[in-house]
Amino acid sequence: GRRRHTATSSRQHSGWLTVTQRFHPLVGRRVEVLYSMKRAGRRMFVVDAGNGGRMTVPEQWTDRGPAPECARFAPEALTELRALLDALASRCARPEAGES
C-alpha cells in the first residue's frame, strides 16, 4: 500500500518554557510543552497546566517569543504629551489674576 506522509514535528515533545505574559494564569511558571501548532499564522504552544489540564499559550507570551521591547510611544502621542506639558508649564509660570 501507499504510505501517507504526515508532518509529526509539531506533535513531538518540545521541552519546557516559561510563561511571561503577566496577565496569564501561568505567569512565571515553567511548564512542559506538549506540542505546538499554528493558528491564524501564529505559533501556539499547548502546555501542561497541571492537574491533568492543558492550556494554549501564544509564542509571544513565553520566553521563546521575541525579546520584549522597551515601552515605546507613538511619535504622535509624544508630540501631544509635549504640548500638554508646555501648556502646563506656561500656566504655572504665569501669576493668576488677583495675585500680587
mmCIF file as gemmi writes it, N, C-alpha and C atoms, coordinates in Angstrom:
data_model
loop_
_atom_site.group_PDB
_atom_site.id
_atom_site.type_symbol
_atom_site.label_atom_id
_atom_site.label_alt_id
_atom_site.label_comp_id
_atom_site.label_asym_id
_atom_site.label_entity_id
_atom_site.label_seq_id
_atom_site.pdbx_PDB_ins_code
_atom_site.Cartn_x
_atom_site.Cartn_y
_atom_site.Cartn_z
_atom_site.occupancy
_atom_site.B_iso_or_equiv
_atom_site.pdbx_formal_charge
_atom_site.auth_seq_id
_atom_site.auth_asym_id
_atom_site.pdbx_PDB_model_num
ATOM 1 N N . GLY Axp A 1 ? 0.805 -1.185 0 1 0 ? 1 A 1
ATOM 2 C CA . GLY Axp A 1 ? 0 0 0 1 0 ? 1 A 1
ATOM 3 C C . GLY Axp A 1 ? 0.849 1.25 0 1 0 ? 1 A 1
ATOM 4 N N . ARG Axp A 2 ? 0.174 2.321 -0.26 1 0 ? 2 A 1
ATOM 5 C CA . ARG Axp A 2 ? 0.847 3.624 -0.236 1 0 ? 2 A 1
ATOM 6 C C . ARG Axp A 2 ? 1.022 4.098 1.189 1 0 ? 2 A 1
ATOM 7 N N . ARG Axp A 3 ? 2.145 4.692 1.431 1 0 ? 3 A 1
ATOM 8 C CA . ARG Axp A 3 ? 2.434 5.222 2.761 1 0 ? 3 A 1
ATOM 9 C C . ARG Axp A 3 ? 2.079 6.696 2.793 1 0 ? 3 A 1
ATOM 10 N N . ARG Axp A 4 ? 1.282 7.09 3.769 1 0 ? 4 A 1
ATOM 11 C CA . ARG Axp A 4 ? 0.916 8.501 3.912 1 0 ? 4 A 1
ATOM 12 C C . ARG Axp A 4 ? 1.979 9.242 4.689 1 0 ? 4 A 1
ATOM 13 N N . HIS Axp A 5 ? 2.421 10.351 4.134 1 0 ? 5 A 1
ATOM 14 C CA . HIS Axp A 5 ? 3.408 11.166 4.828 1 0 ? 5 A 1
ATOM 15 C C . HIS Axp A 5 ? 2.675 12.227 5.636 1 0 ? 5 A 1
ATOM 16 N N . THR Axp A 6 ? 2.953 12.267 6.918 1 0 ? 6 A 1
ATOM 17 C CA . THR Axp A 6 ? 2.356 13.297 7.769 1 0 ? 6 A 1
ATOM 18 C C . THR Axp A 6 ? 3.459 14.006 8.534 1 0 ? 6 A 1
ATOM 19 N N . ALA Axp A 7 ? 3.3 15.287 8.708 1 0 ? 7 A 1
ATOM 20 C CA . ALA Axp A 7 ? 4.278 16.06 9.473 1 0 ? 7 A 1
ATOM 21 C C . ALA Axp A 7 ? 4.045 15.795 10.949 1 0 ? 7 A 1
ATOM 22 N N . THR Axp A 8 ? 5.052 15.266 11.612 1 0 ? 8 A 1
ATOM 23 C CA . THR Axp A 8 ? 4.902 14.954 13.034 1 0 ? 8 A 1
ATOM 24 C C . THR Axp A 8 ? 5.685 15.901 13.92 1 0 ? 8 A 1
ATOM 25 N N . SER Axp A 9 ? 6.496 16.772 13.335 1 0 ? 9 A 1
ATOM 26 C CA . SER Axp A 9 ? 7.361 17.614 14.146 1 0 ? 9 A 1
ATOM 27 C C . SER Axp A 9 ? 6.576 18.489 15.113 1 0 ? 9 A 1
ATOM 28 N N . SER Axp A 10 ? 5.401 18.941 14.733 1 0 ? 10 A 1
ATOM 29 C CA . SER Axp A 10 ? 4.639 19.8 15.631 1 0 ? 10 A 1
ATOM 30 C C . SER Axp A 10 ? 4.05 19.02 16.801 1 0 ? 10 A 1
ATOM 31 N N . ARG Axp A 11 ? 3.959 17.696 16.672 1 0 ? 11 A 1
ATOM 32 C CA . ARG Axp A 11 ? 3.402 16.883 17.745 1 0 ? 11 A 1
ATOM 33 C C . ARG Axp A 11 ? 4.477 16.228 18.614 1 0 ? 11 A 1
ATOM 34 N N . GLN Axp A 12 ? 5.744 16.414 18.269 1 0 ? 12 A 1
ATOM 35 C CA . GLN Axp A 12 ? 6.809 15.845 19.073 1 0 ? 12 A 1
ATOM 36 C C . GLN Axp A 12 ? 7.004 16.685 20.326 1 0 ? 12 A 1
ATOM 37 N N . HIS Axp A 13 ? 7.537 16.049 21.372 1 0 ? 13 A 1
ATOM 38 C CA . HIS Axp A 13 ? 7.784 16.763 22.626 1 0 ? 13 A 1
ATOM 39 C C . HIS Axp A 13 ? 8.682 17.962 22.361 1 0 ? 13 A 1
ATOM 40 N N . SER Axp A 14 ? 8.337 19.09 22.914 1 0 ? 14 A 1
ATOM 41 C CA . SER Axp A 14 ? 9.053 20.329 22.615 1 0 ? 14 A 1
ATOM 42 C C . SER Axp A 14 ? 9.714 20.951 23.833 1 0 ? 14 A 1
ATOM 43 N N . GLY Axp A 15 ? 9.923 20.184 24.893 1 0 ? 15 A 1
ATOM 44 C CA . GLY Axp A 15 ? 10.655 20.71 26.038 1 0 ? 15 A 1
ATOM 45 C C . GLY Axp A 15 ? 9.803 21.502 27.011 1 0 ? 15 A 1
ATOM 46 N N . TRP Axp A 16 ? 10.414 22.564 27.511 1 0 ? 16 A 1
ATOM 47 C CA . TRP Axp A 16 ? 9.798 23.388 28.553 1 0 ? 16 A 1
ATOM 48 C C . TRP Axp A 16 ? 9.866 24.85 28.145 1 0 ? 16 A 1
ATOM 49 N N . LEU Axp A 17 ? 8.99 25.669 28.709 1 0 ? 17 A 1
ATOM 50 C CA . LEU Axp A 17 ? 9.033 27.108 28.502 1 0 ? 17 A 1
ATOM 51 C C . LEU Axp A 17 ? 8.52 27.798 29.749 1 0 ? 17 A 1
ATOM 52 N N . THR Axp A 18 ? 8.759 29.09 29.816 1 0 ? 18 A 1
ATOM 53 C CA . THR Axp A 18 ? 8.241 29.906 30.917 1 0 ? 18 A 1
ATOM 54 C C . THR Axp A 18 ? 7.247 30.9 30.342 1 0 ? 18 A 1
ATOM 55 N N . VAL Axp A 19 ? 6.078 30.992 30.97 1 0 ? 19 A 1
ATOM 56 C CA . VAL Axp A 19 ? 5.05 31.946 30.547 1 0 ? 19 A 1
ATOM 57 C C . VAL Axp A 19 ? 5.456 33.321 31.075 1 0 ? 19 A 1
ATOM 58 N N . THR Axp A 20 ? 5.522 34.312 30.176 1 0 ? 20 A 1
ATOM 59 C CA . THR Axp A 20 ? 5.972 35.657 30.55 1 0 ? 20 A 1
ATOM 60 C C . THR Axp A 20 ? 4.859 36.697 30.543 1 0 ? 20 A 1
ATOM 61 N N . GLN Axp A 21 ? 3.718 36.39 29.941 1 0 ? 21 A 1
ATOM 62 C CA . GLN Axp A 21 ? 2.608 37.355 29.879 1 0 ? 21 A 1
ATOM 63 C C . GLN Axp A 21 ? 2.047 37.524 31.287 1 0 ? 21 A 1
ATOM 64 N N . ARG Axp A 22 ? 2.145 38.751 31.81 1 0 ? 22 A 1
ATOM 65 C CA . ARG Axp A 22 ? 1.799 38.97 33.224 1 0 ? 22 A 1
ATOM 66 C C . ARG Axp A 22 ? 0.334 38.75 33.556 1 0 ? 22 A 1
ATOM 67 N N . PHE Axp A 23 ? -0.552 38.738 32.573 1 0 ? 23 A 1
ATOM 68 C CA . PHE Axp A 23 ? -1.969 38.531 32.856 1 0 ? 23 A 1
ATOM 69 C C . PHE Axp A 23 ? -2.397 37.081 32.671 1 0 ? 23 A 1
ATOM 70 N N . HIS Axp A 24 ? -1.476 36.222 32.265 1 0 ? 24 A 1
ATOM 71 C CA . HIS Axp A 24 ? -1.812 34.812 32.046 1 0 ? 24 A 1
ATOM 72 C C . HIS Axp A 24 ? -1.801 34.08 33.387 1 0 ? 24 A 1
ATOM 73 N N . PRO Axp A 25 ? -2.73 33.144 33.605 1 0 ? 25 A 1
ATOM 74 C CA . PRO Axp A 25 ? -2.775 32.427 34.889 1 0 ? 25 A 1
ATOM 75 C C . PRO Axp A 25 ? -1.508 31.635 35.205 1 0 ? 25 A 1
ATOM 76 N N . LEU Axp A 26 ? -0.696 31.315 34.197 1 0 ? 26 A 1
ATOM 77 C CA . LEU Axp A 26 ? 0.53 30.549 34.43 1 0 ? 26 A 1
ATOM 78 C C . LEU Axp A 26 ? 1.782 31.431 34.458 1 0 ? 26 A 1
ATOM 79 N N . VAL Axp A 27 ? 1.618 32.734 34.577 1 0 ? 27 A 1
ATOM 80 C CA . VAL Axp A 27 ? 2.761 33.648 34.51 1 0 ? 27 A 1
ATOM 81 C C . VAL Axp A 27 ? 3.849 33.235 35.504 1 0 ? 27 A 1
ATOM 82 N N . GLY Axp A 28 ? 5.086 33.246 34.997 1 0 ? 28 A 1
ATOM 83 C CA . GLY Axp A 28 ? 6.226 32.918 35.837 1 0 ? 28 A 1
ATOM 84 C C . GLY Axp A 28 ? 6.474 31.435 36.022 1 0 ? 28 A 1
ATOM 85 N N . ARG Axp A 29 ? 5.552 30.612 35.573 1 0 ? 29 A 1
ATOM 86 C CA . ARG Axp A 29 ? 5.715 29.166 35.747 1 0 ? 29 A 1
ATOM 87 C C . ARG Axp A 29 ? 6.438 28.544 34.572 1 0 ? 29 A 1
ATOM 88 N N . ARG Axp A 30 ? 7.293 27.607 34.872 1 0 ? 30 A 1
ATOM 89 C CA . ARG Axp A 30 ? 7.97 26.809 33.842 1 0 ? 30 A 1
ATOM 90 C C . ARG Axp A 30 ? 7.08 25.599 33.62 1 0 ? 30 A 1
ATOM 91 N N . VAL Axp A 31 ? 6.625 25.435 32.383 1 0 ? 31 A 1
ATOM 92 C CA . VAL Axp A 31 ? 5.662 24.374 32.067 1 0 ? 31 A 1
ATOM 93 C C . VAL Axp A 31 ? 6.173 23.524 30.914 1 0 ? 31 A 1
ATOM 94 N N . GLU Axp A 32 ? 5.705 22.295 30.879 1 0 ? 32 A 1
ATOM 95 C CA . GLU Axp A 32 ? 6.084 21.375 29.817 1 0 ? 32 A 1
ATOM 96 C C . GLU Axp A 32 ? 5.258 21.65 28.567 1 0 ? 32 A 1
ATOM 97 N N . VAL Axp A 33 ? 5.941 21.713 27.439 1 0 ? 33 A 1
ATOM 98 C CA . VAL Axp A 33 ? 5.265 21.89 26.154 1 0 ? 33 A 1
ATOM 99 C C . VAL Axp A 33 ? 4.859 20.51 25.66 1 0 ? 33 A 1
ATOM 100 N N . LEU Axp A 34 ? 3.559 20.315 25.465 1 0 ? 34 A 1
ATOM 101 C CA . LEU Axp A 34 ? 3.07 19.036 24.967 1 0 ? 34 A 1
ATOM 102 C C . LEU Axp A 34 ? 3.225 18.965 23.456 1 0 ? 34 A 1
ATOM 103 N N . TYR Axp A 35 ? 2.89 20.053 22.767 1 0 ? 35 A 1
ATOM 104 C CA . TYR Axp A 35 ? 3.109 20.184 21.334 1 0 ? 35 A 1
ATOM 105 C C . TYR Axp A 35 ? 2.85 21.623 20.93 1 0 ? 35 A 1
ATOM 106 N N . SER Axp A 36 ? 3.227 21.954 19.692 1 0 ? 36 A 1
ATOM 107 C CA . SER Axp A 36 ? 2.973 23.291 19.182 1 0 ? 36 A 1
ATOM 108 C C . SER Axp A 36 ? 2.164 23.18 17.901 1 0 ? 36 A 1
ATOM 109 N N . MET Axp A 37 ? 1.54 24.297 17.538 1 0 ? 37 A 1
ATOM 110 C CA . MET Axp A 37 ? 0.716 24.323 16.327 1 0 ? 37 A 1
ATOM 111 C C . MET Axp A 37 ? 0.667 25.749 15.814 1 0 ? 37 A 1
ATOM 112 N N . LYS Axp A 38 ? 0.173 25.895 14.608 1 0 ? 38 A 1
ATOM 113 C CA . LYS Axp A 38 ? -0.045 27.228 14.028 1 0 ? 38 A 1
ATOM 114 C C . LYS Axp A 38 ? -1.538 27.502 14.045 1 0 ? 38 A 1
ATOM 115 N N . ARG Axp A 39 ? -1.904 28.686 14.496 1 0 ? 39 A 1
ATOM 116 C CA . ARG Axp A 39 ? -3.298 29.113 14.48 1 0 ? 39 A 1
ATOM 117 C C . ARG Axp A 39 ? -3.311 30.553 13.996 1 0 ? 39 A 1
ATOM 118 N N . ALA Axp A 40 ? -4.023 30.789 12.916 1 0 ? 40 A 1
ATOM 119 C CA . ALA Axp A 40 ? -4.107 32.129 12.317 1 0 ? 40 A 1
ATOM 120 C C . ALA Axp A 40 ? -2.707 32.694 12.053 1 0 ? 40 A 1
ATOM 121 N N . GLY Axp A 41 ? -1.798 31.82 11.614 1 0 ? 41 A 1
ATOM 122 C CA . GLY Axp A 41 ? -0.457 32.261 11.266 1 0 ? 41 A 1
ATOM 123 C C . GLY Axp A 41 ? 0.465 32.486 12.45 1 0 ? 41 A 1
ATOM 124 N N . ARG Axp A 42 ? -0.005 32.215 13.664 1 0 ? 42 A 1
ATOM 125 C CA . ARG Axp A 42 ? 0.816 32.42 14.857 1 0 ? 42 A 1
ATOM 126 C C . ARG Axp A 42 ? 1.137 31.078 15.501 1 0 ? 42 A 1
ATOM 127 N N . ARG Axp A 43 ? 2.343 30.96 16.028 1 0 ? 43 A 1
ATOM 128 C CA . ARG Axp A 43 ? 2.723 29.727 16.707 1 0 ? 43 A 1
ATOM 129 C C . ARG Axp A 43 ? 2.125 29.708 18.104 1 0 ? 43 A 1
ATOM 130 N N . MET Axp A 44 ? 1.489 28.606 18.425 1 0 ? 44 A 1
ATOM 131 C CA . MET Axp A 44 ? 0.852 28.414 19.725 1 0 ? 44 A 1
ATOM 132 C C . MET Axp A 44 ? 1.446 27.168 20.37 1 0 ? 44 A 1
ATOM 133 N N . PHE Axp A 45 ? 1.587 27.2 21.676 1 0 ? 45 A 1
ATOM 134 C CA . PHE Axp A 45 ? 2.052 26.044 22.419 1 0 ? 45 A 1
ATOM 135 C C . PHE Axp A 45 ? 0.906 25.503 23.264 1 0 ? 45 A 1
ATOM 136 N N . VAL Axp A 46 ? 0.74 24.2 23.245 1 0 ? 46 A 1
ATOM 137 C CA . VAL Axp A 46 ? -0.191 23.551 24.164 1 0 ? 46 A 1
ATOM 138 C C . VAL Axp A 46 ? 0.683 23.018 25.281 1 0 ? 46 A 1
ATOM 139 N N . VAL Axp A 47 ? 0.403 23.495 26.505 1 0 ? 47 A 1
ATOM 140 C CA . VAL Axp A 47 ? 1.268 23.181 27.635 1 0 ? 47 A 1
ATOM 141 C C . VAL Axp A 47 ? 0.49 22.434 28.715 1 0 ? 47 A 1
ATOM 142 N N . ASP Axp A 48 ? 1.233 21.742 29.551 1 0 ? 48 A 1
ATOM 143 C CA . ASP Axp A 48 ? 0.669 21.048 30.699 1 0 ? 48 A 1
ATOM 144 C C . ASP Axp A 48 ? 0.411 22.088 31.78 1 0 ? 48 A 1
ATOM 145 N N . ALA Axp A 49 ? -0.859 22.322 32.098 1 0 ? 49 A 1
ATOM 146 C CA . ALA Axp A 49 ? -1.233 23.326 33.091 1 0 ? 49 A 1
ATOM 147 C C . ALA Axp A 49 ? -1.333 22.739 34.494 1 0 ? 49 A 1
ATOM 148 N N . GLY Axp A 50 ? -1.009 21.471 34.631 1 0 ? 50 A 1
ATOM 149 C CA . GLY Axp A 50 ? -1.103 20.832 35.943 1 0 ? 50 A 1
ATOM 150 C C . GLY Axp A 50 ? -2.462 20.21 36.154 1 0 ? 50 A 1
ATOM 151 N N . ASN Axp A 51 ? -2.548 19.282 37.074 1 0 ? 51 A 1
ATOM 152 C CA . ASN Axp A 51 ? -3.795 18.581 37.399 1 0 ? 51 A 1
ATOM 153 C C . ASN Axp A 51 ? -4.458 17.969 36.176 1 0 ? 51 A 1
ATOM 154 N N . GLY Axp A 52 ? -3.646 17.541 35.213 1 0 ? 52 A 1
ATOM 155 C CA . GLY Axp A 52 ? -4.185 16.909 34.013 1 0 ? 52 A 1
ATOM 156 C C . GLY Axp A 52 ? -4.749 17.874 32.989 1 0 ? 52 A 1
ATOM 157 N N . GLY Axp A 53 ? -4.657 19.18 33.261 1 0 ? 53 A 1
ATOM 158 C CA . GLY Axp A 53 ? -5.198 20.174 32.33 1 0 ? 53 A 1
ATOM 159 C C . GLY Axp A 53 ? -4.174 20.644 31.319 1 0 ? 53 A 1
ATOM 160 N N . ARG Axp A 54 ? -4.68 21.233 30.267 1 0 ? 54 A 1
ATOM 161 C CA . ARG Axp A 54 ? -3.843 21.807 29.213 1 0 ? 54 A 1
ATOM 162 C C . ARG Axp A 54 ? -4.281 23.236 28.966 1 0 ? 54 A 1
ATOM 163 N N . MET Axp A 55 ? -3.332 24.037 28.529 1 0 ? 55 A 1
ATOM 164 C CA . MET Axp A 55 ? -3.635 25.417 28.136 1 0 ? 55 A 1
ATOM 165 C C . MET Axp A 55 ? -2.883 25.722 26.862 1 0 ? 55 A 1
ATOM 166 N N . THR Axp A 56 ? -3.448 26.607 26.06 1 0 ? 56 A 1
ATOM 167 C CA . THR Axp A 56 ? -2.802 27.076 24.847 1 0 ? 56 A 1
ATOM 168 C C . THR Axp A 56 ? -2.222 28.452 25.13 1 0 ? 56 A 1
ATOM 169 N N . VAL Axp A 57 ? -0.945 28.636 24.772 1 0 ? 57 A 1
ATOM 170 C CA . VAL Axp A 57 ? -0.251 29.89 25.046 1 0 ? 57 A 1
ATOM 171 C C . VAL Axp A 57 ? 0.422 30.366 23.755 1 0 ? 57 A 1
ATOM 172 N N . PRO Axp A 58 ? 0.146 31.604 23.312 1 0 ? 58 A 1
ATOM 173 C CA . PRO Axp A 58 ? 0.83 32.125 22.127 1 0 ? 58 A 1
ATOM 174 C C . PRO Axp A 58 ? 2.334 32.253 22.386 1 0 ? 58 A 1
ATOM 175 N N . GLU Axp A 59 ? 3.129 32.005 21.365 1 0 ? 59 A 1
ATOM 176 C CA . GLU Axp A 59 ? 4.587 32.05 21.495 1 0 ? 59 A 1
ATOM 177 C C . GLU Axp A 59 ? 5.065 33.37 22.09 1 0 ? 59 A 1
ATOM 178 N N . GLN Axp A 60 ? 4.467 34.482 21.691 1 0 ? 60 A 1
ATOM 179 C CA . GLN Axp A 60 ? 4.931 35.784 22.169 1 0 ? 60 A 1
ATOM 180 C C . GLN Axp A 60 ? 4.665 36.001 23.654 1 0 ? 60 A 1
ATOM 181 N N . TRP Axp A 61 ? 3.886 35.131 24.28 1 0 ? 61 A 1
ATOM 182 C CA . TRP Axp A 61 ? 3.627 35.224 25.719 1 0 ? 61 A 1
ATOM 183 C C . TRP Axp A 61 ? 4.578 34.344 26.507 1 0 ? 61 A 1
ATOM 184 N N . THR Axp A 62 ? 5.64 33.86 25.862 1 0 ? 62 A 1
ATOM 185 C CA . THR Axp A 62 ? 6.572 32.943 26.51 1 0 ? 62 A 1
ATOM 186 C C . THR Axp A 62 ? 8 33.427 26.344 1 0 ? 62 A 1
ATOM 187 N N . ASP Axp A 63 ? 8.909 32.756 27.038 1 0 ? 63 A 1
ATOM 188 C CA . ASP Axp A 63 ? 10.322 33.092 26.889 1 0 ? 63 A 1
ATOM 189 C C . ASP Axp A 63 ? 10.886 32.62 25.559 1 0 ? 63 A 1
ATOM 190 N N . ARG Axp A 64 ? 10.076 31.96 24.752 1 0 ? 64 A 1
ATOM 191 C CA . ARG Axp A 64 ? 10.502 31.566 23.403 1 0 ? 64 A 1
ATOM 192 C C . ARG Axp A 64 ? 10.129 32.615 22.362 1 0 ? 64 A 1
ATOM 193 N N . GLY Axp A 65 ? 9.325 33.571 22.754 1 0 ? 65 A 1
ATOM 194 C CA . GLY Axp A 65 ? 8.901 34.624 21.838 1 0 ? 65 A 1
ATOM 195 C C . GLY Axp A 65 ? 9.992 35.663 21.663 1 0 ? 65 A 1
ATOM 196 N N . PRO Axp A 66 ? 9.723 36.683 20.864 1 0 ? 66 A 1
ATOM 197 C CA . PRO Axp A 66 ? 10.721 37.737 20.67 1 0 ? 66 A 1
ATOM 198 C C . PRO Axp A 66 ? 10.996 38.454 21.983 1 0 ? 66 A 1
ATOM 199 N N . ALA Axp A 67 ? 12.196 38.968 22.132 1 0 ? 67 A 1
ATOM 200 C CA . ALA Axp A 67 ? 12.549 39.715 23.344 1 0 ? 67 A 1
ATOM 201 C C . ALA Axp A 67 ? 11.619 40.911 23.47 1 0 ? 67 A 1
ATOM 202 N N . PRO Axp A 68 ? 11.134 41.166 24.681 1 0 ? 68 A 1
ATOM 203 C CA . PRO Axp A 68 ? 10.233 42.315 24.853 1 0 ? 68 A 1
ATOM 204 C C . PRO Axp A 68 ? 10.964 43.615 24.548 1 0 ? 68 A 1
ATOM 205 N N . GLU Axp A 69 ? 10.273 44.499 23.866 1 0 ? 69 A 1
ATOM 206 C CA . GLU Axp A 69 ? 10.848 45.803 23.554 1 0 ? 69 A 1
ATOM 207 C C . GLU Axp A 69 ? 10.611 46.729 24.734 1 0 ? 69 A 1
ATOM 208 N N . CYS Axp A 70 ? 11.433 47.735 24.816 1 0 ? 70 A 1
ATOM 209 C CA . CYS Axp A 70 ? 11.202 48.754 25.822 1 0 ? 70 A 1
ATOM 210 C C . CYS Axp A 70 ? 9.861 49.409 25.51 1 0 ? 70 A 1
ATOM 211 N N . ALA Axp A 71 ? 9.23 49.928 26.533 1 0 ? 71 A 1
ATOM 212 C CA . ALA Axp A 71 ? 7.959 50.608 26.303 1 0 ? 71 A 1
ATOM 213 C C . ALA Axp A 71 ? 8.2 51.741 25.311 1 0 ? 71 A 1
ATOM 214 N N . ARG Axp A 72 ? 7.434 51.731 24.248 1 0 ? 72 A 1
ATOM 215 C CA . ARG Axp A 72 ? 7.59 52.751 23.22 1 0 ? 72 A 1
ATOM 216 C C . ARG Axp A 72 ? 6.277 53.488 23.049 1 0 ? 72 A 1
ATOM 217 N N . PHE Axp A 73 ? 6.387 54.743 22.71 1 0 ? 73 A 1
ATOM 218 C CA . PHE Axp A 73 ? 5.211 55.559 22.458 1 0 ? 73 A 1
ATOM 219 C C . PHE Axp A 73 ? 5.233 55.971 20.996 1 0 ? 73 A 1
ATOM 220 N N . ALA Axp A 74 ? 4.062 56.106 20.429 1 0 ? 74 A 1
ATOM 221 C CA . ALA Axp A 74 ? 3.962 56.596 19.058 1 0 ? 74 A 1
ATOM 222 C C . ALA Axp A 74 ? 4.422 58.055 19.039 1 0 ? 74 A 1
ATOM 223 N N . PRO Axp A 75 ? 5.076 58.486 17.957 1 0 ? 75 A 1
ATOM 224 C CA . PRO Axp A 75 ? 5.541 59.874 17.878 1 0 ? 75 A 1
ATOM 225 C C . PRO Axp A 75 ? 4.411 60.882 18.094 1 0 ? 75 A 1
ATOM 226 N N . GLU Axp A 76 ? 3.21 60.569 17.589 1 0 ? 76 A 1
ATOM 227 C CA . GLU Axp A 76 ? 2.075 61.489 17.766 1 0 ? 76 A 1
ATOM 228 C C . GLU Axp A 76 ? 1.733 61.644 19.244 1 0 ? 76 A 1
ATOM 229 N N . ALA Axp A 77 ? 1.795 60.546 19.993 1 0 ? 77 A 1
ATOM 230 C CA . ALA Axp A 77 ? 1.483 60.601 21.423 1 0 ? 77 A 1
ATOM 231 C C . ALA Axp A 77 ? 2.523 61.439 22.156 1 0 ? 77 A 1
ATOM 232 N N . LEU Axp A 78 ? 3.788 61.32 21.773 1 0 ? 78 A 1
ATOM 233 C CA . LEU Axp A 78 ? 4.835 62.119 22.407 1 0 ? 78 A 1
ATOM 234 C C . LEU Axp A 78 ? 4.674 63.597 22.084 1 0 ? 78 A 1
ATOM 235 N N . THR Axp A 79 ? 4.266 63.911 20.855 1 0 ? 79 A 1
ATOM 236 C CA . THR Axp A 79 ? 4.04 65.303 20.468 1 0 ? 79 A 1
ATOM 237 C C . THR Axp A 79 ? 2.893 65.897 21.288 1 0 ? 79 A 1
ATOM 238 N N . GLU Axp A 80 ? 1.816 65.12 21.454 1 0 ? 80 A 1
ATOM 239 C CA . GLU Axp A 80 ? 0.682 65.579 22.262 1 0 ? 80 A 1
ATOM 240 C C . GLU Axp A 80 ? 1.083 65.757 23.721 1 0 ? 80 A 1
ATOM 241 N N . LEU Axp A 81 ? 1.885 64.84 24.245 1 0 ? 81 A 1
ATOM 242 C CA . LEU Axp A 81 ? 2.347 64.945 25.628 1 0 ? 81 A 1
ATOM 243 C C . LEU Axp A 81 ? 3.204 66.192 25.81 1 0 ? 81 A 1
ATOM 244 N N . ARG Axp A 82 ? 4.079 66.455 24.854 1 0 ? 82 A 1
ATOM 245 C CA . ARG Axp A 82 ? 4.935 67.649 24.936 1 0 ? 82 A 1
ATOM 246 C C . ARG Axp A 82 ? 4.09 68.92 24.935 1 0 ? 82 A 1
ATOM 247 N N . ALA Axp A 83 ? 3.065 68.982 24.071 1 0 ? 83 A 1
ATOM 248 C CA . ALA Axp A 83 ? 2.187 70.157 24.019 1 0 ? 83 A 1
ATOM 249 C C . ALA Axp A 83 ? 1.463 70.346 25.361 1 0 ? 83 A 1
ATOM 250 N N . LEU Axp A 84 ? 1.018 69.245 25.954 1 0 ? 84 A 1
ATOM 251 C CA . LEU Axp A 84 ? 0.342 69.32 27.252 1 0 ? 84 A 1
ATOM 252 C C . LEU Axp A 84 ? 1.303 69.817 28.328 1 0 ? 84 A 1
ATOM 253 N N . LEU Axp A 85 ? 2.512 69.284 28.356 1 0 ? 85 A 1
ATOM 254 C CA . LEU Axp A 85 ? 3.496 69.719 29.35 1 0 ? 85 A 1
ATOM 255 C C . LEU Axp A 85 ? 3.874 71.18 29.168 1 0 ? 85 A 1
ATOM 256 N N . ASP Axp A 86 ? 4.03 71.615 27.91 1 0 ? 86 A 1
ATOM 257 C CA . ASP Axp A 86 ? 4.329 73.026 27.646 1 0 ? 86 A 1
ATOM 258 C C . ASP Axp A 86 ? 3.199 73.919 28.139 1 0 ? 86 A 1
ATOM 259 N N . ALA Axp A 87 ? 1.957 73.515 27.894 1 0 ? 87 A 1
ATOM 260 C CA . ALA Axp A 87 ? 0.802 74.304 28.335 1 0 ? 87 A 1
ATOM 261 C C . ALA Axp A 87 ? 0.754 74.383 29.862 1 0 ? 87 A 1
ATOM 262 N N . LEU Axp A 88 ? 1.013 73.268 30.514 1 0 ? 88 A 1
ATOM 263 C CA . LEU Axp A 88 ? 1.016 73.271 31.985 1 0 ? 88 A 1
ATOM 264 C C . LEU Axp A 88 ? 2.152 74.118 32.537 1 0 ? 88 A 1
ATOM 265 N N . ALA Axp A 89 ? 3.318 74.031 31.923 1 0 ? 89 A 1
ATOM 266 C CA . ALA Axp A 89 ? 4.471 74.81 32.387 1 0 ? 89 A 1
ATOM 267 C C . ALA Axp A 89 ? 4.214 76.303 32.231 1 0 ? 89 A 1
ATOM 268 N N . SER Axp A 90 ? 3.64 76.708 31.097 1 0 ? 90 A 1
ATOM 269 C CA . SER Axp A 90 ? 3.392 78.151 30.908 1 0 ? 90 A 1
ATOM 270 C C . SER Axp A 90 ? 2.286 78.624 31.831 1 0 ? 90 A 1
ATOM 271 N N . ARG Axp A 91 ? 1.32 77.774 32.137 1 0 ? 91 A 1
ATOM 272 C CA . ARG Axp A 91 ? 0.244 78.15 33.071 1 0 ? 91 A 1
ATOM 273 C C . ARG Axp A 91 ? 0.789 78.319 34.476 1 0 ? 91 A 1
ATOM 274 N N . CYS Axp A 92 ? 1.731 77.463 34.869 1 0 ? 92 A 1
ATOM 275 C CA . CYS Axp A 92 ? 2.324 77.547 36.197 1 0 ? 92 A 1
ATOM 276 C C . CYS Axp A 92 ? 3.252 78.748 36.318 1 0 ? 92 A 1
ATOM 277 N N . ALA Axp A 93 ? 3.833 79.16 35.206 1 0 ? 93 A 1
ATOM 278 C CA . ALA Axp A 93 ? 4.771 80.287 35.218 1 0 ? 93 A 1
ATOM 279 C C . ALA Axp A 93 ? 4.06 81.642 35.306 1 0 ? 93 A 1
ATOM 280 N N . ARG Axp A 94 ? 2.781 81.696 34.854 1 0 ? 94 A 1
ATOM 281 C CA . ARG Axp A 94 ? 2.019 82.951 34.887 1 0 ? 94 A 1
ATOM 282 C C . ARG Axp A 94 ? 1.35 83.118 36.242 1 0 ? 94 A 1
ATOM 283 N N . PRO Axp A 95 ? 1.431 84.314 36.813 1 0 ? 95 A 1
ATOM 284 C CA . PRO Axp A 95 ? 0.678 84.546 38.051 1 0 ? 95 A 1
ATOM 285 C C . PRO Axp A 95 ? -0.829 84.602 37.718 1 0 ? 95 A 1
ATOM 286 N N . GLU Axp A 96 ? -1.614 84.036 38.579 1 0 ? 96 A 1
ATOM 287 C CA . GLU Axp A 96 ? -3.071 84.051 38.385 1 0 ? 96 A 1
ATOM 288 C C . GLU Axp A 96 ? -3.583 85.469 38.63 1 0 ? 96 A 1
ATOM 289 N N . ALA Axp A 97 ? -4.708 85.801 38 1 0 ? 97 A 1
ATOM 290 C CA . ALA Axp A 97 ? -5.32 87.124 38.176 1 0 ? 97 A 1
ATOM 291 C C . ALA Axp A 97 ? -5.679 87.323 39.648 1 0 ? 97 A 1
ATOM 292 N N . GLY Axp A 98 ? -5.368 88.484 40.181 1 0 ? 98 A 1
ATOM 293 C CA . GLY Axp A 98 ? -5.701 88.794 41.561 1 0 ? 98 A 1
ATOM 294 C C . GLY Axp A 98 ? -4.574 88.481 42.526 1 0 ? 98 A 1
ATOM 295 N N . GLU Axp A 99 ? -3.498 87.821 42.074 1 0 ? 99 A 1
ATOM 296 C CA . GLU Axp A 99 ? -2.374 87.534 42.954 1 0 ? 99 A 1
ATOM 297 C C . GLU Axp A 99 ? -1.396 88.679 42.855 1 0 ? 99 A 1
ATOM 298 N N . SER Axp A 100 ? -0.677 88.954 43.919 1 0 ? 100 A 1
ATOM 299 C CA . SER Axp A 100 ? 0.308 90.021 43.898 1 0 ? 100 A 1
ATOM 300 C C . SER Axp A 100 ? 1.689 89.461 43.995 1 0 ? 100 A 1
